[in-house]
Structure formats: C-alpha cells, structure tokens
C-alpha cells in the first residue's frame, strides 16, 4: 500500500492554524466550496466562516453545506443571509419525535470535510466552533487530485441527508486514490469499514501501535485485538484526555483500563486541555486519520470518514505530534486504579449496559 507521494498533506494540531489556513483557502476559491460538518456554531468563529462564505457566494462561487441538525448548534436563521446569497444548505436528518424517535435520531453525520476547487481538501477532528481553540486537534490539509474523490463523498451524502433507508453497501464502498483509501462509515452493524481497517492494522502490526482519541471505548473484539498485539510484543500506546468534554465517557473508559494494562497496553492521559485528536498509526508507517472516535457510538451509529494508507511526510508529522502529546501527558497508574473509589466502580457498573449510546 505504498503511496506515490503525489499528495501534499499538512497536519495541524493547533486549531488556530487550521482555521487560518481554511479561511485563506476559502478566500481564494474560484469555482466551488463544499462543506460537510457535524458542528457549525453560532459564535464568533462560526460567524466569521459564514460571512466568508457569503462573500464567495456573491462572487459567483458555488457553495454547498451539509450540517448535522443535532450537532449544528445553529439554526436555519443563522444561515439565512448565506442562503439568500445563493448557497445550498441542508441539515442532516432533523430531529423528529415519533414512535421510532431513538432509533432514527441516534444516527448522526459526524464527518468534517471541506473541499475547494478540485484541489484542496480538509478532513480531521475539528468542527467550526470557537471552543476548539482551546483543544488539541488533528486536522489535515490535502492538496491534490484527491479533492475530487472527497467532493463525491459529500455529493453522495447530500442525496441521503433525510433518508433512513438506502444502499449501505454502496455508501460504505472504499474509494482508492494514489495508494491510499477513503473509508466511509454509515450507521450499520453489518458494514463497519473503519472498524475493519482498525482491526486489520492492529492484527498486522509487528512493532508499535499508537492511538489518539478523545473517547476510548472499544468493543470487546477491539480490546482483544489490542491486548493480543501487546502479548506478542507490539508496543501499544493509547493517548486520551485526562478529562474530556464528556464526563460519562471518562467513567466508562476507566472500567477497562486495568485489563488493558495487565496485558501491557500503555495508557497516557493528556493534561493541558481536551485532547480531541483522532489518529491511529501502526509500525510508524500505516495510518488512519479522520473523524472517527475509538468507541462504540462512532463505529456503529455515525456517518464518519477517514483516510488510510502510507505517506512518508505525513507519518513524520504524525510522529512529531504524538511525541509532543506524550511529553505533556501522565502515564496510567495501575495501583491507583485498583484502589479507585467505590462510587466510581458503582457508576462504571451502572453505565456499562448503555456504553453503545455515548
């Protein structure tokens, strides 16, 4: 799966650098701007992006936005001037209350993709929201022909933005380009290509596995694969925030730390702020990056998109990012975990049956 390295990929951990680069590329757009995103907030950062897009519409650039209706944190009125300027806006699967409310409304569009002029693509972990400025993220600017492939991904999700039934096989088909793969997840128990790729790389790893994720709650087969990798001598590292923005997830995750540590899985807690990066690296060579978290909900119920493959320059950037993360992290203390408070153990036990929902 060697890449010809025709793509130029820049990794950004600092959201300010990411937002600045995005706005600069939006300003230069001449033909179209396609955006599919989970959260587009009505805050100073969201207002700035919206106003840039209004300006591009008035210049004749085609603008299409697909925003998750639950995650948006902004209503139609916030985008009214943008729509009036000519943009096409769709909210992904609006919340509806009926007899099947939970099943249908639980499935969200968690992707973060921006495509500009068949040339520039942004994918990764960050939404358009001011709070991200205080988080450590993993965003990727890709320059090259792969933009056309990501444009197709957005166009296809536009077609099912309000549908419950569709051909899931077609919408999870891997898209290959230049030795790399675009992997798409849709809510499904039968088709889980991102999870499948994780397991493939975990089982094939011979030296090292590194995971960075804000929410670490893998299913039993994923935990088993990680422990078996550690048992056969692979160095396995998991980086998560000391305190994420979802406290229930922190409690649930802690239940499984002891078992993993007993098999030699190394767990690190990032201290300065929320670690929202989503990256996977095997043997310092093969990677998975994108919007997917390492948990049940992301791999079962969300529309996600990831890029997988090998790219020398990107791997070097990822290794630097990982090293910086680890410098500001503390290692899991197994002895302290064994003596964690009884109230924490109780809530772990209570929450486990609901682990698929968080």
C-alpha positions as CSV (number, residue, x, y, z in Angstrom):
1,X,0.0,0.0,0.0
2,X,2.9,2.3,-0.8
3,X,1.9,5.9,-1.9
4,X,3.5,7.7,-4.8
5,X,3.5,10.7,-2.6
6,X,1.8,12.9,-5.2
7,X,-0.4,14.5,-2.5
8,X,0.8,17.3,-0.3
9,X,-0.5,16.7,3.2
10,X,-0.1,19.1,6.1
11,X,-1.1,18.1,9.7
12,X,-2.3,20.8,12.1
13,X,-2.7,20.2,15.8
14,X,-3.4,23.9,16.6
15,X,-7.0,24.9,15.7
16,X,-6.0,28.5,15.1
17,X,-3.5,27.4,12.4
18,X,-6.2,25.2,10.9
19,X,-8.9,27.9,10.9
20,X,-6.5,30.4,9.4
21,X,-5.5,28.0,6.6
22,X,-9.1,27.2,5.9
23,X,-10.2,30.8,5.6
24,X,-7.2,31.6,3.4
25,X,-8.2,28.8,1.0
26,X,-11.9,29.8,1.1
27,X,-10.9,33.4,0.2
28,X,-9.0,32.1,-2.9
29,X,-11.8,29.8,-4.1
30,X,-12.9,30.3,-7.7
31,X,-15.3,27.5,-8.5
32,X,-16.9,25.8,-5.6
33,X,-16.8,25.2,-1.8
34,X,-18.3,22.1,-0.4
35,X,-18.6,21.6,3.4
36,X,-19.9,18.6,5.3
37,X,-19.6,19.1,9.1
38,X,-21.0,17.9,12.4
39,X,-21.0,21.3,14.2
40,X,-21.1,24.8,12.9
41,X,-21.7,27.1,15.9
42,X,-23.3,30.5,16.1
43,X,-20.3,32.0,17.8
44,X,-17.5,34.4,16.6
45,X,-15.7,31.6,14.8
46,X,-18.9,30.4,13.1
47,X,-19.9,33.9,12.2
48,X,-16.5,34.6,10.6
49,X,-16.8,31.4,8.4
50,X,-20.4,32.2,7.5
51,X,-19.5,35.7,6.4
52,X,-16.6,34.5,4.3
53,X,-18.9,32.0,2.5
54,X,-21.5,34.8,1.9
55,X,-18.8,36.8,0.2
56,X,-17.8,33.9,-2.0
57,X,-21.4,33.3,-3.0
58,X,-21.7,36.9,-4.1
59,X,-18.6,36.5,-6.2
60,X,-20.3,33.6,-8.0
61,X,-18.6,30.7,-6.2
62,X,-20.9,27.6,-5.7
63,X,-21.3,26.9,-2.0
64,X,-22.9,23.8,-0.6
65,X,-23.2,22.9,3.1
66,X,-24.4,19.8,4.7
67,X,-24.6,20.2,8.5
68,X,-25.8,17.8,11.1
69,X,-29.0,19.1,12.5
70,X,-28.3,17.9,16.1
71,X,-24.7,18.9,16.2
72,X,-25.0,22.2,14.4
73,X,-25.7,24.4,17.4
74,X,-27.1,26.9,15.0
75,X,-30.5,27.1,13.3
76,X,-31.6,28.0,9.7
77,X,-31.9,31.7,10.6
78,X,-28.2,31.9,11.3
79,X,-27.6,30.9,7.6
80,X,-30.4,32.9,6.1
81,X,-28.1,35.6,4.5
82,X,-25.9,32.8,3.1
83,X,-28.8,31.0,1.5
84,X,-30.2,34.3,0.2
85,X,-26.7,34.8,-1.4
86,X,-27.2,31.6,-3.3
87,X,-25.7,28.8,-1.1
88,X,-27.3,25.4,-1.0
89,X,-27.9,24.3,2.7
90,X,-29.1,21.0,4.0
91,X,-29.4,20.0,7.6
92,X,-28.7,16.3,8.0
93,X,-31.7,14.3,9.5
94,X,-33.6,16.7,11.6
95,X,-34.7,15.5,15.0
96,X,-38.3,14.2,14.7
97,X,-40.4,12.8,17.6
98,X,-42.3,9.7,16.7
99,X,-42.6,6.0,17.6
100,X,-39.1,5.4,16.3
101,X,-37.6,8.5,17.7
102,X,-34.5,7.0,19.4
103,X,-33.5,4.6,16.6
104,X,-33.7,7.2,13.8
105,X,-32.5,10.3,15.7
106,X,-29.5,8.5,17.2
107,X,-27.7,8.3,13.8
108,X,-25.7,11.5,13.1
109,X,-23.4,12.9,10.5
110,X,-20.1,13.3,12.4
111,X,-17.9,14.0,9.3
112,X,-15.7,17.0,8.9
113,X,-14.8,17.6,5.2
114,X,-14.1,20.8,3.3
115,X,-13.4,20.7,-0.4
116,X,-12.3,23.6,-2.5
117,X,-11.9,23.8,-6.4
118,X,-11.0,20.1,-7.0
119,X,-7.6,20.9,-5.4
120,X,-7.8,21.4,-1.6
121,X,-9.4,19.1,1.0
122,X,-9.6,19.4,4.8
123,X,-10.5,16.5,6.9
124,X,-10.0,15.6,10.6
125,X,-11.3,16.2,14.1
126,X,-12.2,19.8,14.5
127,X,-15.6,21.4,14.0
128,X,-16.3,25.0,13.2
129,X,-16.6,26.2,16.8
130,X,-14.7,28.7,19.0
131,X,-14.3,26.2,21.8
132,X,-11.9,24.1,19.6
133,X,-9.3,26.9,20.0
134,X,-8.6,25.5,23.5
135,X,-8.3,21.9,22.4
136,X,-5.6,19.8,20.8
137,X,-6.9,18.6,17.4
138,X,-5.7,16.6,14.3
139,X,-6.6,18.3,11.1
140,X,-5.2,17.6,7.6
141,X,-4.9,19.9,4.6
142,X,-4.6,17.7,1.4
143,X,-3.5,19.4,-1.8
144,X,-4.0,17.4,-5.0
145,X,-6.5,15.4,-7.0
146,X,-8.0,13.5,-4.1
147,X,-10.3,16.6,-3.7
148,X,-12.5,15.2,-6.5
149,X,-12.9,12.0,-4.5
150,X,-13.9,13.8,-1.3
151,X,-16.3,16.0,-3.4
152,X,-18.0,12.8,-4.5
153,X,-18.3,11.7,-0.8
154,X,-20.1,14.9,0.1
155,X,-22.3,14.8,-3.0
156,X,-23.4,11.3,-2.2
157,X,-24.3,12.2,1.4
158,X,-26.3,15.1,0.1
159,X,-28.5,12.5,-1.6
160,X,-29.4,10.7,1.7
161,X,-29.4,13.7,4.0
162,X,-33.0,13.0,5.0
163,X,-33.3,9.2,4.2
164,X,-33.4,6.3,6.6
165,X,-33.3,3.5,4.1
166,X,-30.6,3.5,1.4
167,X,-28.0,1.1,-0.1
168,X,-25.5,0.9,2.7
169,X,-23.1,-1.2,0.8
170,X,-22.8,1.5,-1.9
171,X,-22.3,4.2,0.7
172,X,-19.5,2.3,2.5
173,X,-17.5,1.3,-0.5
174,X,-13.9,2.2,-0.2
175,X,-12.6,4.9,-2.6
176,X,-8.9,4.3,-3.6
177,X,-6.6,7.0,-4.8
178,X,-2.8,7.1,-5.2
179,X,-2.1,4.2,-2.8
180,X,-4.5,5.5,-0.1
181,X,-8.1,4.8,0.8
182,X,-11.0,6.9,1.7
183,X,-13.1,4.9,4.2
184,X,-16.7,5.8,4.9
185,X,-18.8,4.6,7.8
186,X,-22.6,4.8,7.9
187,X,-24.8,3.6,10.8
188,X,-24.7,-0.1,10.5
189,X,-24.0,-3.3,12.3
190,X,-23.2,-5.3,9.1
191,X,-21.0,-2.7,7.4
192,X,-18.3,-1.2,9.6
193,X,-15.3,-0.5,7.3
194,X,-13.5,1.9,9.7
195,X,-13.6,-0.8,12.4
196,X,-12.5,-3.4,9.9
197,X,-9.5,-1.3,8.9
198,X,-8.5,-0.7,12.6
199,X,-8.6,-4.5,13.2
200,X,-6.6,-5.2,10.0
201,X,-3.8,-2.9,11.0
202,X,-3.8,-3.9,14.7
203,X,-3.6,-7.6,13.8
204,X,-0.8,-7.0,11.2
205,X,1.3,-4.7,13.4
206,X,4.7,-6.0,14.4
207,X,6.3,-3.2,16.3
208,X,4.1,-0.4,17.5
209,X,0.5,0.8,17.6
210,X,-0.4,4.4,18.7
211,X,-3.9,5.6,19.2
212,X,-5.0,9.2,20.0
213,X,-8.7,9.6,20.7
214,X,-10.9,11.8,22.9
215,X,-13.2,8.9,23.7
216,X,-11.7,5.5,24.2
217,X,-14.4,2.8,24.5
218,X,-13.6,0.0,22.0
219,X,-15.8,-3.1,21.8
220,X,-14.7,-6.5,23.1
221,X,-13.1,-7.6,19.8
222,X,-11.1,-4.4,19.5
223,X,-9.9,-4.6,23.1
224,X,-9.0,-8.3,22.5
225,X,-7.0,-7.3,19.4
226,X,-5.1,-4.6,21.2
227,X,-4.3,-7.0,24.1
228,X,-3.2,-9.8,21.8
229,X,-0.9,-7.3,20.0
230,X,0.7,-6.3,23.3
231,X,1.0,-10.0,24.2
232,X,3.0,-10.7,21.1
233,X,5.5,-7.9,21.8
234,X,3.9,-4.9,20.0
235,X,4.2,-1.7,21.9
236,X,0.7,-0.4,22.2
237,X,0.1,3.2,23.3
238,X,-3.3,4.9,23.9
239,X,-3.5,8.6,24.4
240,X,-6.7,10.1,25.8
241,X,-7.5,13.3,27.6
242,X,-7.2,13.4,31.4
243,X,-10.7,15.0,31.4
244,X,-12.7,15.0,28.2
245,X,-15.8,17.1,27.4
246,X,-18.0,14.1,28.0
247,X,-17.6,13.0,31.7
248,X,-19.7,9.9,31.3
249,X,-17.2,8.6,28.7
250,X,-14.3,9.1,31.1
251,X,-16.1,7.0,33.7
252,X,-16.9,4.2,31.3
253,X,-13.5,4.1,29.7
254,X,-11.8,3.7,33.1
255,X,-13.6,0.4,33.7
256,X,-11.4,-1.3,31.0
257,X,-8.0,0.3,31.8
258,X,-6.9,-2.4,34.3
259,X,-7.5,-5.3,31.9
260,X,-5.6,-3.5,29.1
261,X,-2.7,-2.5,31.4
262,X,-2.4,-6.1,32.6
263,X,-1.6,-7.1,29.1
264,X,0.9,-4.4,28.6
265,X,-1.1,-1.7,26.9
266,X,0.3,1.7,27.8
267,X,-2.3,4.4,28.5
268,X,-1.4,8.1,28.7
269,X,-3.6,11.0,29.9
270,X,-3.1,14.3,28.2
271,X,-3.0,17.1,30.8
272,X,-3.1,20.6,29.4
273,X,-6.6,20.6,27.8
274,X,-9.0,18.4,26.0
275,X,-7.3,16.0,23.5
276,X,-9.7,15.9,20.6
277,X,-7.3,14.4,18.0
278,X,-8.3,11.2,16.2
279,X,-5.3,9.3,14.8
280,X,-4.1,5.8,14.5
281,X,-0.6,4.8,13.5
282,X,0.8,1.3,13.1
283,X,4.5,0.5,12.9
284,X,5.2,4.2,12.2
285,X,4.0,3.6,8.7
286,X,0.3,2.9,8.2
287,X,-2.2,5.4,9.4
288,X,-5.9,6.1,9.8
289,X,-7.0,9.7,10.3
290,X,-10.3,11.5,10.1
291,X,-13.5,12.0,12.1
292,X,-13.9,8.6,13.8
293,X,-13.5,8.2,17.6
294,X,-12.3,4.9,19.0
295,X,-15.7,4.0,20.6
296,X,-18.9,2.1,20.0
297,X,-21.0,5.1,19.0
298,X,-18.7,6.3,16.3
299,X,-18.1,2.9,14.8
300,X,-21.8,1.8,14.9
301,X,-24.1,4.8,14.6
302,X,-22.3,7.6,12.9
303,X,-21.6,8.8,9.4
304,X,-17.8,9.0,9.5
305,X,-15.0,9.5,7.0
306,X,-11.3,8.5,7.3
307,X,-8.2,8.5,5.2
308,X,-5.9,5.4,5.5
309,X,-2.6,4.5,3.8
310,X,1.0,5.4,3.9
311,X,2.6,8.8,3.2
312,X,6.2,9.5,4.4
313,X,5.8,13.2,5.0
314,X,2.5,12.8,6.9
315,X,3.9,10.0,9.0
316,X,6.8,12.2,10.1
317,X,4.3,14.9,11.1
318,X,2.2,12.4,13.0
319,X,5.2,11.1,14.9
320,X,6.1,14.7,15.9
321,X,2.6,15.3,17.0
322,X,2.5,12.1,19.1
323,X,5.8,12.9,20.7
324,X,4.6,16.3,21.7
325,X,1.3,14.9,23.1
326,X,3.2,12.3,25.2
327,X,5.5,15.0,26.7
328,X,2.5,16.7,28.2
329,X,0.9,13.5,29.4
330,X,1.0,11.3,32.5
331,X,1.1,7.5,32.5
332,X,-1.8,5.4,33.8
333,X,-1.2,4.3,37.4
334,X,-2.4,0.7,37.8
335,X,-2.1,0.7,41.6
336,X,-4.2,3.8,41.9
337,X,-6.8,2.4,39.5
338,X,-7.0,-0.7,41.6
339,X,-7.9,1.4,44.6
340,X,-10.3,3.8,42.8
341,X,-13.3,5.0,44.9
342,X,-16.2,2.6,45.3
343,X,-18.6,5.2,43.9
344,X,-16.6,5.3,40.7
345,X,-16.8,1.5,40.4
346,X,-20.6,1.7,41.0
347,X,-21.1,4.2,38.2
348,X,-18.9,2.1,35.9
349,X,-21.1,-0.9,36.5
350,X,-24.3,1.1,36.1
351,X,-23.2,2.7,32.8
352,X,-21.8,-0.4,31.1
353,X,-25.2,-1.6,29.6
354,X,-25.5,1.9,28.0
355,X,-22.0,2.0,26.6
356,X,-23.3,2.0,22.9
357,X,-25.0,5.3,23.4
358,X,-22.2,7.6,24.4
